[in-house]
Amino acid sequence: MSTKTTVWLSPSATSFSCLCEPCLEVARSSGALFADALAAARVHGEIARDVEATVARCVGGHEIVLLRSARPPGLQYPDERQLQLA
């Protein structure tokens, strides 16, 4: 199963930094140290203000979908593993 990472950007963002979820999962299953997993999964870059949607790739080749939104939409299928804010 292929999992894509989606990153929601504010309308004024000109750069991004995130973690590639598939890379984190690979590191977890291989027993990598947490700090090494974070360093390997880090993705960052620049994005022009007029770009509404684009794709970035991590060093492992996984797609990171970058979307602009004033506020991310609610999850269609909530996942109990995700942080819940009250």
N, C-alpha and C positions, 0 to 999 in steps of 0.2 A: 504494500500500500504506500502510495506516495503522498507525503504531507507537504503542503506549501505553507510557508510563513507569510502572513499578511501583516503589513505595518501601516497603521493609519497615521497620516501626517496632518498637521494643522494647515490651514490655508496659507499661512505666511512662512512655513518652514522652507529653508534653503539647503538643509543638510539633514542627514539621518544617521542613526547608529542603532543597531539591533543585534539580536542573536538568532542564528539559524537553528530552528527547532530540530530538523532532521540531523544536523551535525551534533547537536547536544545529545540526541538519542543514540547516535552511533558511539559517541564518546562514553555515554553511560553504560551501554552494553559491552563495550570493550574494557571497562574498568579503569579508564583514564582518570587522572587526578582532576579534581574539580577546577582548579586554576587553569590547567592545560586545556580542559574542555571549553571553558569560557574564552580563552585566547583563540582557540581554533575556530570557534563558532561566531566570532565577532564580524559583523558586516557594517561598513560605514561608507558614506559618500555624500555627494552634492546632488541637489535637484533644483532645477529652475522653477521659479514661482508659478509659471504658466503651465507646467506639466501637471495634469490631473491624475494620471496613472502611468506607471512604468514598472519595469521588472529589473531587479538587480540580481546578481549571482554571488554566492559565497565562494570561497576557494575550493569547496568540494563540488561546485557546479549546481547546487540546489537553487531554485528560483525563490526570490524574495519579492512578493508583490507589494508595491508601494502605491497607496491610494490616498488622495486628499479627501478630507471630510471635516466639517465643523465639529461633528461628534460621531464616533463610530456607531453604526446601527447595533441594536441588541442581538445577541446570539439567537439564531433560530433553534438551535439544539444545545441548550446549556450543558456544560460539562462540569460535574462536581469537583474535578481536579483543579479547576481554575479558581483563582482568588475571588472571593465574593466580598464586596463592600456593602455595608449596611447604611 
